[in-house]
Structure formats: structure tokens, C-alpha cells
């Protein structure tokens, strides 16, 4: 593939903002974190939230929501960012139940 045929790079800020502002990840991770009875279950909650968030991003790209067409090419990056942010939200939910 020649350099003129290469697709443009995906903006990293857009990937992070998509993961950060995805309400599916925030709500699901916090809810699953509150329901967790052991801290070891928090990565599972974060994974489930990231999976649901990725499905929501996929549907949004498929429906043609403006601004998400570029981020559809960086699905793995969005998933990883959603997992890490979901882990933080699940931890916040877990701590809110314990206090």
C-alpha cells in the first residue's frame, strides 16, 4: 500500500472522549460495581461495561451518528479505553456501597 492510499490516522482525543462520554459504560460499570460483593469482580464488571459500550458505539456508527465515523476504525482502542474507565467507575460504585 502506498502512502497516498493510507487512511488518515484516528484522533486519539476522539477515542478517549468517546470512551469517557459513553453513558452505557458509566451507568453499567457503576451499577455492576455497586452489586459486586468482592473487589475481584470489578474487572469483570469493567469488561461487561466495555463490551456493552462498544456495542453502543457500533450501533451509533452504523446509524450514522455524526462525529463517530472516524472512531469506528479504532474499535480496539475505544474498547481498551472504555475498559480502563469502566474499571474506575466500577471501583467508584463498589466504594459507594461500602461507605
C-alpha positions in Angstrom: 0.0 0.0 0.0 1.4 3.3 -1.0 1.4 6.3 1.4 -1.2 8.1 -0.7 -3.6 5.1 -0.2 -3.2 5.0 3.6 -6.3 6.1 5.6 -5.8 9.1 7.8 -4.8 8.5 11.4 -7.6 8.3 14.1 -7.5 11.2 16.5 -6.6 9.9 19.9 -8.6 12.6 21.7 -11.7 11.5 19.9 -11.1 7.9 21.0 -10.7 9.0 24.6 -13.7 11.3 24.5 -15.8 8.6 23.1 -14.8 6.2 25.9 -15.2 8.9 28.6 -18.6 10.2 27.5 -20.2 6.8 26.7 -23.2 6.7 29.1 -23.6 3.0 28.7 -20.1 2.3 30.2 -20.6 4.8 33.0 -24.0 3.5 34.1 -23.4 -0.2 33.7 -19.9 -0.2 35.3 -21.1 1.9 38.3 -24.2 -0.4 38.7 -22.2 -3.6 38.5 -19.6 -2.2 40.8 -22.3 -1.5 43.4 -23.6 -5.0 43.1 -20.2 -6.6 43.4 -19.6 -8.4 46.7 -15.8 -8.8 46.2 -13.3 -6.4 44.7 -12.1 -9.2 42.4 -15.3 -8.9 40.4 -14.6 -5.3 39.4 -12.6 -6.2 36.3 -15.4 -8.5 35.2 -17.8 -5.5 35.6 -15.5 -3.3 33.7 -15.2 -5.8 30.9 -19.0 -6.2 30.6 -19.4 -2.4 30.6 -16.8 -2.0 27.9 -18.4 -4.7 25.8 -21.9 -3.1 26.1 -20.3 0.3 25.4 -18.6 -1.0 22.3 -21.9 -2.4 21.1 -23.5 1.0 21.6 -20.7 2.7 19.7 -21.0 0.2 16.9 -24.8 0.9 16.6 -24.1 4.7 16.7 -21.6 4.4 13.8 -23.9 2.1 11.9 -26.8 4.5 12.3 -24.5 7.4 11.1 -24.3 9.5 14.2 -22.2 12.5 13.2 -18.7 12.6 14.7 -18.4 8.8 15.3 -17.5 7.6 11.8 -13.8 8.1 12.4 -13.8 6.3 15.8 -15.4 3.2 14.3 -12.0 2.4 12.8 -10.4 2.4 16.2 -12.6 -0.2 17.9 -9.8 -1.8 19.9 -8.6 1.5 21.2 -12.1 2.5 22.2 -12.6 -0.9 23.9 -9.4 -0.6 26.0 -10.2 3.0 27.0 -13.7 2.0 28.0 -12.4 -0.9 30.0 -10.0 1.3 31.9 -12.6 3.9 32.6 -15.2 1.3 33.4 -12.8 -0.1 36.0 -12.6 3.3 37.6 -16.4 3.6 37.6 -16.9 0.1 38.9 -14.5 0.9 41.7 -16.4 4.1 42.5 -19.6 2.0 42.6 -18.0 -0.6 44.9 -16.7 2.1 47.2 -20.1 3.9 47.3 -21.8 0.7 48.6 -19.2 0.1 51.2 -19.2 3.6 52.8 
